[in-house]
Amino acid sequence: MHKGSCDMTQHGAVQERRKPPRYMYALPNLFTLAAMLTGFSSIILALNGSFAGASAAIFAAIALDSLDGRVARWTNTQSAFGEQMDSLSDMVSFGIAPALIAYQWSLRDLGLWGWIGAFVFCACAAMRLARFNTNTGASKRYFQGLPSPSGAAMIGCYVWALTEVGVARGGDLSGWLAWLTWEHLSWVMLVITLYAGITMISNVPFYSFKAPRSTGRIPYIPIIIILIVVVAVNINPAITLFFMSMVFGLSGYVTWAWRKLRGAPEDDEAEHPARPA
């Protein structure tokens, strides 16, 4: 009995020694605060009429948001406080910021419809984050609904891409867009905003890229695709990211239709949607 008690005491001491220092718990929260700062900066830039900068800030927030969780796992400093901070940061960066960008850029010209569109997106982002905090059973292969960063990217990319090709807010369109009017672009913005918001709270499966299959072979095709994407982003980031965000935003419904055609069971563990992001 005495020896067993000593072993348990020594084991507890080892566990205590392996616990990270208290100051390490601040590290992932710094990334979370940095993501919140970029989301807040996106709001300020949109209010000042700098829509390309506001859209780019959303992508900076996406990059920082993808790091805080990884840093917490690498340093073994996960905490309930960090999870709540991350949710609040996501609400600012991927809920309020993109809704405000969409409204300030074009939705306000649609009157009540524009107000409704911006609010629906913001409300859906909040509901998605609430579902994330309460959903405990999920696999790693699929997201349940469109991830909130992807929904924010769809709005940011649309504004950024049009700004890149010379479309100014409320201005006359020229070149290959001359057959459109500003009102047309505003209605397209409304459709994208409502689509992204509603899809975020849906059960449509979106591939998460988190559970690659290990076959023992070097995946040459994914490597080549990644290299092509990197080159394309460097050549024209706005247009490339717009195309990628739209393709991913539609991919969930393609996956859903394919599973229906195959007759895949809804409760199949390999196909079951993952927790929302």
Secondary structure as a PSIPRED ss2 file (coil, helix, strand):
# PSIPRED VFORMAT (PSIPRED V4.0)

   1 M C   1.000  0.000  0.000
   2 H H   0.000  1.000  0.000
   3 K H   0.000  1.000  0.000
   4 G H   0.000  1.000  0.000
   5 S H   0.000  1.000  0.000
   6 C H   0.000  1.000  0.000
   7 D H   0.000  1.000  0.000
   8 M H   0.000  1.000  0.000
   9 T H   0.000  1.000  0.000
  10 Q H   0.000  1.000  0.000
  11 H H   0.000  1.000  0.000
  12 G H   0.000  1.000  0.000
  13 A H   0.000  1.000  0.000
  14 V H   0.000  1.000  0.000
  15 Q H   0.000  1.000  0.000
  16 E H   0.000  1.000  0.000
  17 R H   0.000  1.000  0.000
  18 R H   0.000  1.000  0.000
  19 K C   1.000  0.000  0.000
  20 P C   1.000  0.000  0.000
  21 P C   1.000  0.000  0.000
  22 R H   0.000  1.000  0.000
  23 Y H   0.000  1.000  0.000
  24 M H   0.000  1.000  0.000
  25 Y H   0.000  1.000  0.000
  26 A H   0.000  1.000  0.000
  27 L H   0.000  1.000  0.000
  28 P H   0.000  1.000  0.000
  29 N H   0.000  1.000  0.000
  30 L H   0.000  1.000  0.000
  31 F H   0.000  1.000  0.000
  32 T H   0.000  1.000  0.000
  33 L H   0.000  1.000  0.000
  34 A H   0.000  1.000  0.000
  35 A H   0.000  1.000  0.000
  36 M H   0.000  1.000  0.000
  37 L H   0.000  1.000  0.000
  38 T H   0.000  1.000  0.000
  39 G H   0.000  1.000  0.000
  40 F H   0.000  1.000  0.000
  41 S H   0.000  1.000  0.000
  42 S H   0.000  1.000  0.000
  43 I H   0.000  1.000  0.000
  44 I H   0.000  1.000  0.000
  45 L H   0.000  1.000  0.000
  46 A H   0.000  1.000  0.000
  47 L H   0.000  1.000  0.000
  48 N C   1.000  0.000  0.000
  49 G C   1.000  0.000  0.000
  50 S C   1.000  0.000  0.000
  51 F H   0.000  1.000  0.000
  52 A H   0.000  1.000  0.000
  53 G H   0.000  1.000  0.000
  54 A H   0.000  1.000  0.000
  55 S H   0.000  1.000  0.000
  56 A H   0.000  1.000  0.000
  57 A H   0.000  1.000  0.000
  58 I H   0.000  1.000  0.000
  59 F H   0.000  1.000  0.000
  60 A H   0.000  1.000  0.000
  61 A H   0.000  1.000  0.000
  62 I H   0.000  1.000  0.000
  63 A H   0.000  1.000  0.000
  64 L H   0.000  1.000  0.000
  65 D H   0.000  1.000  0.000
  66 S H   0.000  1.000  0.000
  67 L H   0.000  1.000  0.000
  68 D H   0.000  1.000  0.000
  69 G H   0.000  1.000  0.000
  70 R H   0.000  1.000  0.000
  71 V H   0.000  1.000  0.000
  72 A H   0.000  1.000  0.000
  73 R H   0.000  1.000  0.000
  74 W H   0.000  1.000  0.000
  75 T H   0.000  1.000  0.000
  76 N C   1.000  0.000  0.000
  77 T C   1.000  0.000  0.000
  78 Q C   1.000  0.000  0.000
  79 S C   1.000  0.000  0.000
  80 A H   0.000  1.000  0.000
  81 F H   0.000  1.000  0.000
  82 G H   0.000  1.000  0.000
  83 E H   0.000  1.000  0.000
  84 Q H   0.000  1.000  0.000
  85 M H   0.000  1.000  0.000
  86 D H   0.000  1.000  0.000
  87 S H   0.000  1.000  0.000
  88 L H   0.000  1.000  0.000
  89 S H   0.000  1.000  0.000
  90 D H   0.000  1.000  0.000
  91 M H   0.000  1.000  0.000
  92 V H   0.000  1.000  0.000
  93 S H   0.000  1.000  0.000
  94 F H   0.000  1.000  0.000
  95 G H   0.000  1.000  0.000
  96 I H   0.000  1.000  0.000
  97 A H   0.000  1.000  0.000
  98 P H   0.000  1.000  0.000
  99 A H   0.000  1.000  0.000
 100 L H   0.000  1.000  0.000
 101 I H   0.000  1.000  0.000
 102 A H   0.000  1.000  0.000
 103 Y H   0.000  1.000  0.000
 104 Q H   0.000  1.000  0.000
 105 W H   0.000  1.000  0.000
 106 S C   1.000  0.000  0.000
 107 L H   0.000  1.000  0.000
 108 R H   0.000  1.000  0.000
 109 D H   0.000  1.000  0.000
 110 L H   0.000  1.000  0.000
 111 G C   1.000  0.000  0.000
 112 L H   0.000  1.000  0.000
 113 W H   0.000  1.000  0.000
 114 G H   0.000  1.000  0.000
 115 W H   0.000  1.000  0.000
 116 I H   0.000  1.000  0.000
 117 G H   0.000  1.000  0.000
 118 A H   0.000  1.000  0.000
 119 F H   0.000  1.000  0.000
 120 V H   0.000  1.000  0.000
 121 F H   0.000  1.000  0.000
 122 C H   0.000  1.000  0.000
 123 A H   0.000  1.000  0.000
 124 C H   0.000  1.000  0.000
 125 A H   0.000  1.000  0.000
 126 A H   0.000  1.000  0.000
 127 M H   0.000  1.000  0.000
 128 R H   0.000  1.000  0.000
 129 L H   0.000  1.000  0.000
 130 A H   0.000  1.000  0.000
 131 R H   0.000  1.000  0.000
 132 F H   0.000  1.000  0.000
 133 N H   0.000  1.000  0.000
 134 T H   0.000  1.000  0.000
 135 N C   1.000  0.000  0.000
 136 T C   1.000  0.000  0.000
 137 G C   1.000  0.000  0.000
 138 A C   1.000  0.000  0.000
 139 S C   1.000  0.000  0.000
 140 K C   1.000  0.000  0.000
 141 R C   1.000  0.000  0.000
 142 Y E   0.000  0.000  1.000
 143 F E   0.000  0.000  1.000
 144 Q E   0.000  0.000  1.000
 145 G C   1.000  0.000  0.000
 146 L C   1.000  0.000  0.000
 147 P C   1.000  0.000  0.000
 148 S H   0.000  1.000  0.000
 149 P H   0.000  1.000  0.000
 150 S H   0.000  1.000  0.000
 151 G H   0.000  1.000  0.000
 152 A H   0.000  1.000  0.000
 153 A H   0.000  1.000  0.000
 154 M H   0.000  1.000  0.000
 155 I H   0.000  1.000  0.000
 156 G H   0.000  1.000  0.000
 157 C H   0.000  1.000  0.000
 158 Y H   0.000  1.000  0.000
 159 V H   0.000  1.000  0.000
 160 W H   0.000  1.000  0.000
 161 A H   0.000  1.000  0.000
 162 L H   0.000  1.000  0.000
 163 T H   0.000  1.000  0.000
 164 E H   0.000  1.000  0.000
 165 V C   1.000  0.000  0.000
 166 G C   1.000  0.000  0.000
 167 V C   1.000  0.000  0.000
 168 A C   1.000  0.000  0.000
 169 R C   1.000  0.000  0.000
 170 G C   1.000  0.000  0.000
 171 G C   1.000  0.000  0.000
 172 D C   1.000  0.000  0.000
 173 L C   1.000  0.000  0.000
 174 S C   1.000  0.000  0.000
 175 G H   0.000  1.000  0.000
 176 W H   0.000  1.000  0.000
 177 L H   0.000  1.000  0.000
 178 A C   1.000  0.000  0.000
 179 W C   1.000  0.000  0.000
 180 L C   1.000  0.000  0.000
 181 T C   1.000  0.000  0.000
 182 W H   0.000  1.000  0.000
 183 E H   0.000  1.000  0.000
 184 H H   0.000  1.000  0.000
 185 L H   0.000  1.000  0.000
 186 S H   0.000  1.000  0.000
 187 W H   0.000  1.000  0.000
 188 V H   0.000  1.000  0.000
 189 M H   0.000  1.000  0.000
 190 L H   0.000  1.000  0.000
 191 V H   0.000  1.000  0.000
 192 I H   0.000  1.000  0.000
 193 T H   0.000  1.000  0.000
 194 L H   0.000  1.000  0.000
 195 Y H   0.000  1.000  0.000
 196 A H   0.000  1.000  0.000
 197 G H   0.000  1.000  0.000
 198 I H   0.000  1.000  0.000
 199 T H   0.000  1.000  0.000
 200 M H   0.000  1.000  0.000
 201 I C   1.000  0.000  0.000
 202 S C   1.000  0.000  0.000
 203 N C   1.000  0.000  0.000
 204 V C   1.000  0.000  0.000
 205 P E   0.000  0.000  1.000
 206 F E   0.000  0.000  1.000
 207 Y E   0.000  0.000  1.000
 208 S C   1.000  0.000  0.000
 209 F C   1.000  0.000  0.000
 210 K C   1.000  0.000  0.000
 211 A C   1.000  0.000  0.000
 212 P C   1.000  0.000  0.000
 213 R C   1.000  0.000  0.000
 214 S C   1.000  0.000  0.000
 215 T C   1.000  0.000  0.000
 216 G C   1.000  0.000  0.000
 217 R C   1.000  0.000  0.000
 218 I C   1.000  0.000  0.000
 219 P C   1.000  0.000  0.000
 220 Y H   0.000  1.000  0.000
 221 I H   0.000  1.000  0.000
 222 P H   0.000  1.000  0.000
 223 I H   0.000  1.000  0.000
 224 I H   0.000  1.000  0.000
 225 I H   0.000  1.000  0.000
 226 I H   0.000  1.000  0.000
 227 L H   0.000  1.000  0.000
 228 I H   0.000  1.000  0.000
 229 V H   0.000  1.000  0.000
 230 V H   0.000  1.000  0.000
 231 V H   0.000  1.000  0.000
 232 A H   0.000  1.000  0.000
 233 V H   0.000  1.000  0.000
 234 N H   0.000  1.000  0.000
 235 I H   0.000  1.000  0.000
 236 N C   1.000  0.000  0.000
 237 P H   0.000  1.000  0.000
 238 A H   0.000  1.000  0.000
 239 I H   0.000  1.000  0.000
 240 T H   0.000  1.000  0.000
 241 L H   0.000  1.000  0.000
 242 F H   0.000  1.000  0.000
 243 F H   0.000  1.000  0.000
 244 M H   0.000  1.000  0.000
 245 S H   0.000  1.000  0.000
 246 M H   0.000  1.000  0.000
 247 V H   0.000  1.000  0.000
 248 F H   0.000  1.000  0.000
 249 G H   0.000  1.000  0.000
 250 L H   0.000  1.000  0.000
 251 S H   0.000  1.000  0.000
 252 G H   0.000  1.000  0.000
 253 Y H   0.000  1.000  0.000
 254 V H   0.000  1.000  0.000
 255 T H   0.000  1.000  0.000
 256 W H   0.000  1.000  0.000
 257 A H   0.000  1.000  0.000
 258 W H   0.000  1.000  0.000
 259 R H   0.000  1.000  0.000
 260 K H   0.000  1.000  0.000
 261 L H   0.000  1.000  0.000
 262 R H   0.000  1.000  0.000
 263 G C   1.000  0.000  0.000
 264 A C   1.000  0.000  0.000
 265 P C   1.000  0.000  0.000
 266 E C   1.000  0.000  0.000
 267 D C   1.000  0.000  0.000
 268 D C   1.000  0.000  0.000
 269 E C   1.000  0.000  0.000
 270 A C   1.000  0.000  0.000
 271 E C   1.000  0.000  0.000
 272 H C   1.000  0.000  0.000
 273 P E   0.000  0.000  1.000
 274 A E   0.000  0.000  1.000
 275 R C   1.000  0.000  0.000
 276 P C   1.000  0.000  0.000
 277 A C   1.000  0.000  0.000
